[in-house]
C-alpha cells in the first residue's frame, strides 16, 4: 500500500486534509464533508483515501452525478497504482462493470436502479447535492459505513445546511491560500453597471434560485447578447472562453452572435452526445474553437486549464452555482511561449455585486443560513463604488482608482457608471486588508468590543469576512469606553 500511495503526489494542504479526516473519524465522526475550492484537487485527496482503505481490506463506493466525474475518478485511481481489475464502474452503457471489484465508481442515476454493492467507505463527489432524495436513499443503505463528502461549494440555494448529511466539516484551504501558493490564479473580474442588468423583479424564485424559464425570457434579449460579444472583443479577444447561459436557446444565441462576427464558437447542452461534446472540447483545446457556450453542462466536473475567460450570462441567487462557474478558469496555465495567461471573468449577470469576487474567502458551515444569522445583524451585500474618472467599479475601501488614478475625497458622492460598459472590479491588496483588520482589532480591544464588531466593520469595507488566518480580537468584557460612544448593533 505504501508504494501505491507514493504514486499520488499530494500537496501539503492535501496531506493535511487526509490527516484531519483520519482524526475526525477516529474521534467518532462517521460522516465528514471536505470543502476545497475548485481546482484544489479533491479527487486526488479521494484517491489517496481510497488507496489506504483498500490496503486495509475495505470496500469503497464512489458516487458522482456526471460522466466526467466518473471518468476523472477512474483515471486517478489507475494513476495511483490500483489495478484495473480492482475498479468497477456502475454507469449505463459502460463496459467496465466488475461486480467483484473492491472499488465501485458509480453514477447516482444508475446506482438507484441497480443492486447496491457492499461498502465500508462511501464517497460522494459534489456533495452539496447530498440532501437530494436519491443521495439520501443510497446513504441510508450504508448505516455502518464511513461517509466522506467532497465539495468546492458546500452551499444550497435554498439556504439549508448540509448538517443533516454530515456531522463534521473539514475546510482544507481558502482561495487566497491556494492563489498565494500558486495552485490557483487570481482572476480579473469585469462586471456590468446595474442600469444594464435585465429586470428580474417579476421573475419567480423557486428552491432558492430564479425560475429558469422566466429567467431565460428576461435575459435572452438581443441587446444583452450583443453586448456579450462586444465586451469579449474589447477585453478578452483571443482567450479560449466558456459562456454560461440560462437556457439551451439562450446558449445557442450566444454562439450564433459570436459566429456572426467571425469568432469560431460552438454550443453544447445536456442533449449533446458525449462523443460530439468531447470533439467540441478538443477543438477548444487546440484553439480551433475560441468560445464554447453551454447550458447546465460545464458547471461541474470539467477541467480545461487553457480556458482562461468565463462569461457569466446567467444571473443566479446561488453562490454555489456562481463559484462553480467562475472556478472553471482558475487553474494556472501557460501558453506555447511559456507565459502565464491571466484568468478573466466577464460578469454580465451582476453575480460579483451580489456574491463578492470568486476568490473571496467565505465562512463555511454545516448549519442552515437562517440559523447562522440568528441573533446577529445580516451584513449588507458587497457593493462597488463608481470611479469619478473612468466609471470603473471599485471596492468600497479604494482611495485611488488603479485604472485612471482618480483620487477619492472623504465627501465625494458615488458617481453614475458609464452606460453599457463592463468595468473591472479591482481587489484590495492583502497587505491593505491586513492593515485594516489590525486597526479594527486595536480599536475593538481599546473599546472592549467583541470580535463580531470587527468582522462586521471589515465586511462593510470589503464585502466579505476576514480570512481565517487573521488573528481574532481577544475576548473582553462588553464595557464601552467612557471616552467614546459605540454602536451596540451586534
RODO-2510 file (C-alpha; in nm, 4 decimals, decimal comma):
residues 490
     n   res          X          Y          Z
     1     x     0,0000     0,0000     0,0000
     2     x     0,2887     0,2374     0,0696
     3     x     0,4131     0,2017    -0,2878
     4     x     0,0697     0,2783    -0,4252
     5     x     0,0201     0,5811    -0,2006
     6     x     0,3566     0,7210    -0,3050
     7     x     0,2354     0,7245    -0,6664
     8     x    -0,0096     1,0004    -0,5655
     9     x     0,1808     1,3247    -0,5230
    10     x    -0,0060     1,5215    -0,2569
    11     x     0,0389     1,8899    -0,1893
    12     x     0,0945     1,9921     0,1748
    13     x    -0,2641     2,1064     0,2269
    14     x    -0,3930     1,7826     0,0729
    15     x    -0,1823     1,5766     0,3132
    16     x    -0,3202     1,7883     0,5964
    17     x    -0,6745     1,7220     0,4732
    18     x    -0,6209     1,3451     0,4747
    19     x    -0,4838     1,3588     0,8289
    20     x    -0,7712     1,5767     0,9518
    21     x    -1,0242     1,3330     0,8045
    22     x    -0,8467     1,0483     0,9858
    23     x    -0,8557     1,2413     1,3132
    24     x    -1,2268     1,3162     1,2715
    25     x    -1,3113     0,9504     1,2038
    26     x    -1,1016     0,8289     1,4969
    27     x    -1,2862     1,0782     1,7158
    28     x    -1,6174     0,9178     1,6196
    29     x    -1,7364     1,1136     1,3155
    30     x    -1,8974     0,8808     1,0611
    31     x    -1,9946     1,1457     0,8050
    32     x    -1,7254     1,4002     0,7123
    33     x    -1,7534     1,6745     0,4495
    34     x    -1,4313     1,8013     0,2875
    35     x    -1,4512     2,1546     0,1443
    36     x    -1,1855     2,2701    -0,1036
    37     x    -1,2097     2,5338    -0,3814
    38     x    -1,2484     2,4276    -0,7438
    39     x    -0,9060     2,3307    -0,8771
    40     x    -0,7704     2,2379    -0,5343
    41     x    -0,7596     1,8633    -0,6091
    42     x    -1,0458     1,6958    -0,4249
    43     x    -1,0245     1,3870    -0,6463
    44     x    -0,6559     1,3454    -0,5604
    45     x    -0,7447     1,3509    -0,1897
    46     x    -1,0205     1,0957    -0,2522
    47     x    -0,7839     0,8675    -0,4461
    48     x    -0,5339     0,8727    -0,1587
    49     x    -0,8065     0,7873     0,0934
    50     x    -0,9344     0,5061    -0,1305
    51     x    -0,5871     0,3549    -0,1730
    52     x    -0,5416     0,3418     0,2040
    53     x    -0,8898     0,1982     0,2567
    54     x    -0,8323    -0,0819     0,0061
    55     x    -0,4944    -0,1571     0,1638
    56     x    -0,6874    -0,2142     0,4882
    57     x    -0,9215    -0,4606     0,3100
    58     x    -1,2101    -0,2112     0,2974
    59     x    -1,4642    -0,1909     0,0161
    60     x    -1,5274     0,1513    -0,1358
    61     x    -1,8216     0,3098    -0,3207
    62     x    -1,7529     0,6407    -0,5000
    63     x    -2,0675     0,8226    -0,6224
    64     x    -2,0956     1,1120    -0,8693
    65     x    -2,3664     1,2523    -1,0926
    66     x    -2,1734     1,3282    -1,4141
    67     x    -1,9920     1,1076    -1,6623
    68     x    -1,6895     1,3401    -1,6481
    69     x    -1,6582     1,2951    -1,2710
    70     x    -1,6789     0,9163    -1,3067
    71     x    -1,4031     0,9178    -1,5695
    72     x    -1,1885     1,1543    -1,3635
    73     x    -1,2060     0,9330    -1,0529
    74     x    -1,1382     0,6155    -1,2532
    75     x    -0,8286     0,7756    -1,4116
    76     x    -0,6916     0,8961    -1,0776
    77     x    -0,7299     0,5509    -0,9227
    78     x    -0,5354     0,3859    -1,2044
    79     x    -0,2680     0,6571    -1,1803
    80     x    -0,2458     0,5770    -0,8090
    81     x    -0,1477     0,2196    -0,8896
    82     x    -0,4823     0,0438    -0,8386
    83     x    -0,5151    -0,2486    -1,0842
    84     x    -0,7984    -0,2156    -1,3357
    85     x    -0,9471    -0,5416    -1,2088
    86     x    -0,9993    -0,3797    -0,8673
    87     x    -1,2122    -0,0922    -1,0027
    88     x    -1,5626    -0,1417    -1,1368
    89     x    -1,7821     0,1236    -1,2993
    90     x    -2,1580     0,1365    -1,2463
    91     x    -2,2832     0,3583    -1,5279
    92     x    -2,5360     0,2920    -1,8007
    93     x    -2,3709     0,1579    -2,1158
    94     x    -2,0231     0,1408    -1,9599
    95     x    -1,8379    -0,1884    -2,0291
    96     x    -1,6161    -0,1657    -1,7182
    97     x    -1,8722    -0,3376    -1,4956
    98     x    -1,6839    -0,5552    -1,2445
    99     x    -1,9203    -0,6591    -0,9613
   100     x    -1,6452    -0,8362    -0,7637
   101     x    -1,4119    -0,5316    -0,7605
   102     x    -1,3380    -0,3825    -0,4183
   103     x    -1,3861    -0,0291    -0,5552
   104     x    -1,7062     0,0714    -0,7326
   105     x    -1,7274     0,4080    -0,9098
   106     x    -2,0974     0,4710    -0,9649
   107     x    -2,3296     0,7142    -1,1351
   108     x    -2,6057     0,8074    -0,8890
   109     x    -2,8700     0,7700    -1,1623
   110     x    -2,7532     0,4173    -1,2468
   111     x    -2,6971     0,3175    -0,8843
   112     x    -3,0582     0,3969    -0,7934
   113     x    -3,1784     0,1173    -1,0217
   114     x    -2,9103    -0,1444    -0,9581
   115     x    -2,8207    -0,3816    -0,6769
   116     x    -2,6142    -0,1880    -0,4262
   117     x    -2,2533    -0,3072    -0,3844
   118     x    -2,1179    -0,3635    -0,0316
   119     x    -1,9113    -0,0720     0,1043
   120     x    -1,7251     0,0244     0,4201
   121     x    -1,6463     0,3722     0,2810
   122     x    -1,8939     0,5775     0,0747
   123     x    -1,7567     0,8866    -0,1010
   124     x    -1,9884     1,1417    -0,2645
   125     x    -1,8434     1,3903    -0,5131
   126     x    -2,0142     1,7308    -0,5474
   127     x    -2,1581     1,6610    -0,2021
   128     x    -2,3629     1,9810    -0,1932
   129     x    -2,6187     1,7536    -0,3615
   130     x    -2,6179     1,5108    -0,0676
   131     x    -2,9617     1,6158     0,0621
   132     x    -3,1337     1,5214    -0,2649
   133     x    -3,3631     1,2212    -0,2245
   134     x    -3,1558     0,9937    -0,4492
   135     x    -2,8427     1,0510    -0,2390
   136     x    -3,0289     1,0250     0,0915
   137     x    -3,1857     0,6939    -0,0137
   138     x    -2,8463     0,5460    -0,1038
   139     x    -2,6763     0,6798     0,2113
   140     x    -2,9456     0,5180     0,4279
   141     x    -2,8485     0,1758     0,2897
   142     x    -2,4983     0,2080     0,4412
   143     x    -2,5599     0,2914     0,8097
   144     x    -2,2325     0,1325     0,9267
   145     x    -2,0060     0,2840     0,6627
   146     x    -1,7896     0,5933     0,6906
   147     x    -1,9327     0,8627     0,4595
   148     x    -1,6986     1,1191     0,3016
   149     x    -1,8311     1,4142     0,1008
   150     x    -1,6306     1,6338    -0,1377
   151     x    -1,7391     1,9815    -0,2454
   152     x    -1,5935     2,3128    -0,3585
   153     x    -1,9214     2,4810    -0,2712
   154     x    -2,0928     2,3357     0,0385
   155     x    -2,3905     2,5653    -0,0183
   156     x    -2,7526     2,5078    -0,1136
   157     x    -2,9519     2,7746    -0,2927
   158     x    -3,2459     2,7200    -0,0554
   159     x    -3,0277     2,8069     0,2467
   160     x    -3,0392     2,4596     0,4007
   161     x    -2,7145     2,3486     0,5586
   162     x    -2,5604     2,0067     0,4998
   163     x    -2,5722     1,9127     0,8680
   164     x    -2,8392     1,6514     0,8003
   165     x    -2,5987     1,4669     0,5693
   166     x    -2,2657     1,5253     0,7502
   167     x    -2,1637     1,5700     1,1113
   168     x    -1,8150     1,7193     1,0639
   169     x    -1,6680     1,9741     0,8215
   170     x    -1,3016     1,9869     0,7167
   171     x    -1,2214     2,3168     0,5422
   172     x    -0,8964     2,2337     0,3653
   173     x    -0,7745     2,5664     0,2236
   174     x    -0,9081     2,9066     0,1250
   175     x    -0,8928     3,0518    -0,2279
   176     x    -0,6475     3,3152    -0,1016
   177     x    -0,4119     3,0445     0,0267
   178     x    -0,4233     2,8471    -0,2990
   179     x    -0,3621     3,1648    -0,5009
   180     x    -0,0707     3,2698    -0,2769
   181     x     0,0868     2,9240    -0,3162
   182     x     0,0447     2,9263    -0,6956
   183     x    -0,2090     2,6451    -0,7174
   184     x    -0,4847     2,8790    -0,8449
   185     x    -0,4723     3,2138    -1,0243
   186     x    -0,6451     3,5347    -0,9206
   187     x    -0,8854     3,6434    -1,1963
   188     x    -0,9537     3,9894    -1,3276
   189     x    -1,3268     4,0463    -1,2873
   190     x    -1,5324     4,2825    -1,5020
   191     x    -1,8962     4,3451    -1,4204
   192     x    -2,1854     4,5386    -1,5687
   193     x    -2,3453     4,8529    -1,4282
   194     x    -2,6834     4,7991    -1,2545
   195     x    -2,8578     5,0042    -1,5242
   196     x    -2,7623     4,7461    -1,7878
   197     x    -2,8790     4,4377    -1,5996
   198     x    -3,2065     4,2709    -1,7068
   199     x    -3,5107     4,3492    -1,4953
   200     x    -3,5639     4,0382    -1,2816
   201     x    -3,8207     4,1831    -1,0427
   202     x    -4,1006     3,9755    -1,1973
   203     x    -3,9016     3,6500    -1,2115
   204     x    -4,0274     3,3919    -0,9618
   205     x    -3,7926     3,2321    -0,7094
   206     x    -3,8053     2,8517    -0,6890
   207     x    -3,5940     2,6493    -0,4439
   208     x    -3,3802     2,9492    -0,3647
   209     x    -3,2942     3,0494    -0,7232
   210     x    -3,4607     3,2116    -1,0233
   211     x    -3,7163     3,0066    -1,2160
   212     x    -3,5171     2,9091    -1,5257
   213     x    -3,7945     2,9521    -1,7826
   214     x    -3,8885     3,3008    -1,6620
   215     x    -3,5211     3,3912    -1,6221
   216     x    -3,4460     3,2899    -1,9810
   217     x    -3,7243     3,5160    -2,1076
   218     x    -3,5837     3,8103    -1,9108
   219     x    -3,2194     3,7572    -2,0053
   220     x    -3,2251     3,6344    -2,3649
   221     x    -3,2665     3,9717    -2,5324
   222     x    -3,0755     4,0907    -2,8423
   223     x    -2,9068     4,3922    -2,6709
   224     x    -2,7716     4,1812    -2,3828
   225     x    -2,6451     3,9018    -2,6075
   226     x    -2,4856     4,1576    -2,8402
   227     x    -2,3066     4,3275    -2,5512
   228     x    -2,1522     3,9956    -2,4517
   229     x    -1,9749     3,9743    -2,7882
   230     x    -1,8697     4,3409    -2,7930
   231     x    -1,7157     4,3286    -2,4478
   232     x    -1,5394     3,9992    -2,5177
   233     x    -1,3786     4,1538    -2,8250
   234     x    -1,2661     4,4573    -2,6236
   235     x    -1,1393     4,2764    -2,3146
   236     x    -1,0668     3,9102    -2,3826
   237     x    -1,0346     3,8512    -2,7574
   238     x    -0,8045     3,5579    -2,8238
   239     x    -0,8624     3,3824    -2,4920
   240     x    -1,0312     3,0465    -2,5067
   241     x    -1,3674     3,1081    -2,3436
   242     x    -1,6616     2,9345    -2,1811
   243     x    -2,0014     3,1047    -2,1594
   244     x    -2,2733     3,0060    -1,9116
   245     x    -2,6267     3,0678    -2,0360
   246     x    -2,9739     3,0438    -1,8803
   247     x    -3,1315     2,8078    -2,1328
   248     x    -3,0419     2,5984    -2,4356
   249     x    -3,1892     2,8605    -2,6663
   250     x    -3,0010     3,1388    -2,4894
   251     x    -2,6762     2,9442    -2,5246
   252     x    -2,7373     2,8883    -2,8959
   253     x    -2,7994     3,2611    -2,9408
   254     x    -2,4692     3,3473    -2,7741
   255     x    -2,2776     3,1092    -3,0027
   256     x    -2,4598     3,2457    -3,3090
   257     x    -2,3693     3,6039    -3,2195
   258     x    -2,0007     3,5143    -3,1904
   259     x    -2,0061     3,3340    -3,5251
   260     x    -2,1767     3,6359    -3,6844
   261     x    -1,8628     3,8449    -3,6193
   262     x    -1,6244     3,5732    -3,7360
   263     x    -1,5362     3,4143    -3,3989
   264     x    -1,5317     3,0329    -3,4011
   265     x    -1,7967     2,9407    -3,1428
   266     x    -1,9935     2,6264    -3,0598
   267     x    -2,2761     2,5269    -2,8263
   268     x    -2,3276     2,2244    -2,6016
   269     x    -2,6060     2,1209    -2,3674
   270     x    -2,7284     1,8104    -2,1879
   271     x    -2,8584     1,6567    -2,5109
   272     x    -2,5212     1,6812    -2,6873
   273     x    -2,3952     1,3238    -2,7289
   274     x    -2,0708     1,2511    -2,5365
   275     x    -1,8573     1,1932    -2,8488
   276     x    -1,9681     1,5236    -3,0014
   277     x    -1,9106     1,7047    -2,6706
   278     x    -1,5585     1,5616    -2,6479
   279     x    -1,4852     1,6676    -3,0070
   280     x    -1,6026     2,0244    -2,9359
   281     x    -1,3829     2,0483    -2,6268
   282     x    -1,0841     1,9089    -2,8206
   283     x    -1,1321     2,1857    -3,0778
   284     x    -1,1429     2,4350    -2,7917
   285     x    -0,8172     2,2878    -2,6529
   286     x    -0,6445     2,3259    -2,9912
   287     x    -0,7769     2,6776    -3,0368
   288     x    -0,9780     2,5894    -3,3499
   289     x    -1,2822     2,6937    -3,1452
   290     x    -1,2483     3,0077    -2,9330
   291     x    -1,5807     3,0149    -2,7476
   292     x    -1,7984     2,7313    -2,6181
   293     x    -2,1371     2,8365    -2,4873
   294     x    -2,3258     2,5912    -2,2701
   295     x    -2,6334     2,5392    -2,0591
   296     x    -2,6026     2,3241    -1,7476
   297     x    -2,3117     2,1061    -1,8656
   298     x    -1,9741     2,2613    -1,7795
   299     x    -2,0542     2,3965    -1,4315
   300     x    -1,9161     2,0867    -1,2556
   301     x    -1,6656     1,8123    -1,3312
   302     x    -1,4978     1,9885    -1,6242
   303     x    -1,1272     2,0740    -1,6152
   304     x    -0,9632     2,2525    -1,9084
   305     x    -0,6903     2,4885    -1,7797
   306     x    -0,6269     2,6517    -2,1195
   307     x    -0,9748     2,8121    -2,0991
   308     x    -0,8986     3,1461    -1,9400
   309     x    -1,2148     3,3526    -1,9884
   310     x    -1,5546     3,2907    -1,8332
   311     x    -1,8679     3,4737    -1,9498
   312     x    -2,1421     3,4793    -1,6882
   313     x    -2,4702     3,5391    -1,8700
   314     x    -2,6885     3,3647    -1,6120
   315     x    -2,7992     3,5670    -1,3072
   316     x    -2,8267     3,3458    -1,0012
   317     x    -2,9096     3,3751    -0,6343
   318     x    -2,6988     3,0638    -0,5711
   319     x    -2,3468     3,1481    -0,4534
   320     x    -2,2556     2,7826    -0,5127
   321     x    -2,3528     2,7902    -0,8804
   322     x    -2,1710     3,1219    -0,9266
   323     x    -1,8491     2,9879    -0,7714
   324     x    -1,8675     2,6614    -0,9670
   325     x    -1,8947     2,8539    -1,2942
   326     x    -1,6253     3,1126    -1,2212
   327     x    -1,3967     2,8462    -1,0712
   328     x    -1,3621     2,6675    -1,4054
   329     x    -1,0919     2,9118    -1,5249
   330     x    -0,8810     2,9464    -1,2089
   331     x    -0,6272     2,6698    -1,2712
   332     x    -0,2828     2,8005    -1,3762
   333     x    -0,1907     2,7651    -1,7445
   334     x     0,0936     2,8830    -1,9678
   335     x     0,0770     2,9358    -2,3428
   336     x     0,3194     2,7915    -2,6009
   337     x     0,5749     3,0615    -2,5208
   338     x     0,5684     2,9703    -2,1508
   339     x     0,3881     3,2868    -2,0454
   340     x     0,1226     3,2575    -1,7739
   341     x    -0,2214     3,3586    -1,9053
   342     x    -0,4431     3,5711    -1,6823
   343     x    -0,7897     3,4440    -1,5990
   344     x    -1,0737     3,6823    -1,6785
   345     x    -1,4391     3,6823    -1,5672
   346     x    -1,6842     3,8862    -1,7769
   347     x    -1,9831     3,9129    -1,5466
   348     x    -2,2903     4,0235    -1,7415
   349     x    -2,5174     3,8832    -1,4705
   350     x    -2,4208     4,1033    -1,1736
   351     x    -2,3014     3,7991    -0,9745
   352     x    -1,9915     3,9727    -0,8360
   353     x    -2,2002     4,2557    -0,6922
   354     x    -2,4354     4,0063    -0,5279
   355     x    -2,1937     3,7382    -0,4077
   356     x    -1,8491     3,9026    -0,3983
   357     x    -1,5458     3,8090    -0,6061
   358     x    -1,4857     3,4398    -0,6895
   359     x    -1,1602     3,4373    -0,4943
   360     x    -1,3016     3,5894    -0,1740
   361     x    -1,2731     3,3876     0,1465
   362     x    -1,6124     3,2759     0,2770
   363     x    -1,7422     3,1443     0,6065
   364     x    -1,8352     2,7762     0,5683
   365     x    -2,0669     2,5862     0,7983
   366     x    -2,2951     2,2829     0,8081
   367     x    -2,5720     2,4942     0,9638
   368     x    -2,8691     2,6436     0,7810
   369     x    -2,8192     3,0023     0,6670
   370     x    -3,1104     3,1191     0,8853
   371     x    -2,9568     2,9601     1,1950
   372     x    -2,6132     3,1093     1,1275
   373     x    -2,7697     3,4545     1,1039
   374     x    -2,9833     3,4100     1,4138
   375     x    -2,9037     3,6672     1,6785
   376     x    -2,6850     3,8899     1,4661
   377     x    -2,7362     4,1520     1,2030
   378     x    -2,7190     4,0267     0,8445
   379     x    -2,4405     4,2178     0,6676
   380     x    -2,5370     4,4062     0,3520
   381     x    -2,4356     4,2540     0,0197
   382     x    -2,0989     4,3741    -0,1084
   383     x    -2,1315     4,6869    -0,3221
   384     x    -1,8900     4,8604    -0,5543
   385     x    -1,8484     5,2368    -0,5890
   386     x    -1,8047     5,4048    -0,9234
   387     x    -1,4901     5,5980    -1,0159
   388     x    -1,5472     5,9660    -1,1000
   389     x    -1,2795     5,9494    -1,3666
   390     x    -1,3414     5,6324    -1,5680
   391     x    -1,6542     5,4670    -1,4193
   392     x    -1,4627     5,1594    -1,3049
   393     x    -1,6377     4,9548    -1,0369
   394     x    -1,4173     4,9682    -0,7269
   395     x    -1,4082     4,8107    -0,3825
   396     x    -1,5611     5,0444    -0,1196
   397     x    -1,2248     5,0947     0,0560
   398     x    -1,0467     5,2142    -0,2608
   399     x    -0,8879     5,5587    -0,2237
   400     x    -0,7132     5,5880    -0,5636
   401     x    -0,8545     5,4272    -0,8786
   402     x    -0,5964     5,1825    -1,0216
   403     x    -0,7394     5,2298    -1,3715
   404     x    -0,7150     5,6085    -1,4133
   405     x    -0,5605     5,7469    -1,0928
   406     x    -0,8716     5,9355    -0,9784
   407     x    -0,8407     6,0216    -0,6057
   408     x    -1,1476     5,9967    -0,3822
   409     x    -1,2128     6,2628    -0,1203
   410     x    -1,3845     6,1978     0,2122
   411     x    -1,7091     6,3604     0,0987
   412     x    -1,7180     6,2567    -0,2657
   413     x    -2,0529     6,1309    -0,3920
   414     x    -2,0628     5,8000    -0,5756
   415     x    -2,0948     5,8877    -0,9477
   416     x    -2,3080     5,7034    -1,2004
   417     x    -2,1353     5,4380    -1,4073
   418     x    -2,0964     5,4712    -1,7828
   419     x    -2,3786     5,3005    -1,9680
   420     x    -2,3280     4,9634    -2,1399
   421     x    -1,9696     4,9169    -2,0256
   422     x    -1,8152     4,6341    -1,8282
   423     x    -1,5798     4,7753    -1,5679
   424     x    -1,3124     4,5986    -1,3680
   425     x    -1,3570     4,5260    -1,0001
   426     x    -1,0073     4,5580    -0,8500
   427     x    -0,9219     4,3577    -0,5413
   428     x    -0,7709     4,5338    -0,2425
   429     x    -0,4222     4,4020    -0,1684
   430     x    -0,3697     4,1501     0,1106
   431     x    -0,1401     4,3973     0,2884
   432     x    -0,4072     4,6684     0,2827
   433     x    -0,6701     4,4268     0,4126
   434     x    -0,4440     4,3077     0,6925
   435     x    -0,3642     4,6670     0,7907
   436     x    -0,7371     4,7467     0,8049
   437     x    -0,8032     4,4347     1,0133
   438     x    -0,5218     4,5146     1,2574
   439     x    -0,6609     4,8658     1,3039
   440     x    -1,0092     4,7285     1,3693
   441     x    -0,8710     4,4774     1,6205
   442     x    -0,6825     4,7513     1,8009
   443     x    -0,9969     4,9651     1,8229
   444     x    -1,2089     4,6699     1,9375
   445     x    -0,9553     4,5898     2,2089
   446     x    -0,9379     4,9524     2,3228
   447     x    -1,3161     4,9824     2,3431
   448     x    -1,3733     4,6299     2,4810
   449     x    -1,5790     4,5295     2,1754
   450     x    -1,6380     4,1766     2,0599
   451     x    -1,4731     4,0002     1,7664
   452     x    -1,8033     4,0192     1,5741
   453     x    -1,7867     4,4001     1,5768
   454     x    -1,4532     4,3963     1,3924
   455     x    -1,5832     4,1306     1,1497
   456     x    -1,8893     4,3405     1,0631
   457     x    -1,6818     4,6570     1,0097
   458     x    -1,4364     4,4620     0,7900
   459     x    -1,7240     4,3124     0,5903
   460     x    -1,8730     4,6573     0,5299
   461     x    -1,5464     4,7674     0,3671
   462     x    -1,4528     4,4584     0,1692
   463     x    -1,7817     4,2713     0,1239
   464     x    -1,6556     3,9520     0,2869
   465     x    -1,5406     3,8202     0,6234
   466     x    -1,1688     3,8479     0,7128
   467     x    -0,9548     3,5460     0,6173
   468     x    -0,9355     3,2686     0,8748
   469     x    -0,5599     3,3248     0,9003
   470     x    -0,6132     3,6734     1,0507
   471     x    -0,5950     3,6834     1,4323
   472     x    -0,9103     3,7110     1,6425
   473     x    -0,9968     4,0001     1,8702
   474     x    -0,9152     3,8929     2,2288
   475     x    -1,2198     3,8205     2,4443
   476     x    -1,3030     4,1101     2,6760
   477     x    -1,5985     4,2213     2,8896
   478     x    -1,8576     4,4172     2,6951
   479     x    -1,7923     4,7507     2,8677
   480     x    -1,7621     5,0540     2,6371
   481     x    -1,5009     5,3183     2,6962
   482     x    -1,6370     5,6298     2,8651
   483     x    -1,4491     5,8493     2,6219
   484     x    -1,6196     5,7277     2,3058
   485     x    -1,9745     5,6346     2,2107
   486     x    -2,0083     5,2939     2,0444
   487     x    -2,2842     5,1339     1,8393
   488     x    -2,4389     4,8294     2,0098
   489     x    -2,5641     4,6607     1,6972
   490     x    -2,4241     4,3088     1,7242
***
